[in-house]
């Protein structure tokens, strides 16, 4: 199982790296595809639980959200989120009266606004040395995942959140925290190059700490959804790992955090 997970990760990481360094448009198309894919997986999980989210509408609004971010940046987010909520509510209660359901409407909005948060990476990609910053965020998020899995499966004894994710352990979480901070200290000079002096060692450690915490919270959040939908995995696209949401859950919160971290760093 470990070999299969490792092979799957290496293939996925290689594809991601090619698209990150290829250019702004290919990377944005990659994020758009991943956002739609994640939205579909979320709706499929909801359908498995007997809910009926507005599948086509939600996927269309996901495209609208990502394109708004790509073309208008933060302004696009302030435009897209109200449009998403308003359109879903109108569709649910005015145009779809026979089967209008508030829970289905809420799940539709959730599908549009949850995994597509990775679109913040499009904005981060445009920063000075943005391709390296995006690589850093993805690398640290996945290093955290790998460390938590390996340390937890080897030395884990105490359960971290048994009612949400029985396999996660306190030892795995603590070990991942330490490993991610260490790699953050190591990778920052490689990523920022001549600009590394702008980020103190303390800030590098804080960044690694935040990445690890948010990655693990993102993992637990997705596990919580699966538990509520009574599913083990969000899909079966990636052998040994599950679906896209299973592989990318640690990146969702970190995409938002990393954008604001480096944005504020530029200001100060």
Steps between C-alpha positions, in 0.01 A plus 500: 500500500783740586669433165173562314440824689857612430476420128167682469641802684809515278291495182259767631784723624685472167191607305436788741859625472490499120180707500627741768814583301331488159334838538212699643229378264582125513518521879167683517341235277642235733342673800170540310495130413587400856230733640230349277626152582489571873152648469379187317648273768330702773163481326543126441563452872187699580300293252624181664352630826163556332530873440437669164734796450454696178776324311517685168430840656772447761760397241411802287535732796836340583623596153365852558679526836839385371484717188401800713808446715721451194384817323421732792701370797363584844235719339380190317451319831287785638296480179471122474401402855181714516407387148541134599279535807233707326478279191475179703228646725301630203529164324402310814201702614367679192586292196491157658204513737400135469825366642647809660689403815713725716747222585555423133547871432755526784688195373508650151660819633740295712613307195578823315679671789689212666763335277511787248672702775816354346447777239692729736806320361430675169553833676808375685640376169511862375728624779871559457646146494139382513570164337740422785254622764226274365748211492594574861138495616423173323826341611454587867134392495589162351807457718270553798261235369777250440665560836169466686426173321845345543557609861144421601500154343841419652483647851143622541318387814258771611210592273476861391132517403355148518143606421608679181806311374590189704840449335647839587716513811641767728853367435446530123367854534786612727762336280354661188510836674871466577590368155306774318666775704841347429434485125363853504833621641690298239291589195449873551855595386457284190163657419572867565859502383643853532182614679534252787632773729155659496364209700650440843567151631217551746253579222615197305432281802161663557413442136586131530304476825192660342526285187510183710209600724282611209589192297391276786184702561422477128548124516272474803239723336483273197492192724209658687311543172564139402385382840175696464452361148592150628785453254859382541641689201379788285577298187736241353697702247838467674598139581578454868382850591140545389356799320623849426352637822689234696828605337442875493321566828821618668553767233158671518551709815869548427430656160309782669744540789810502279361766268432736791828415673711602199269787408539655846873421491531717190324786678724495804 
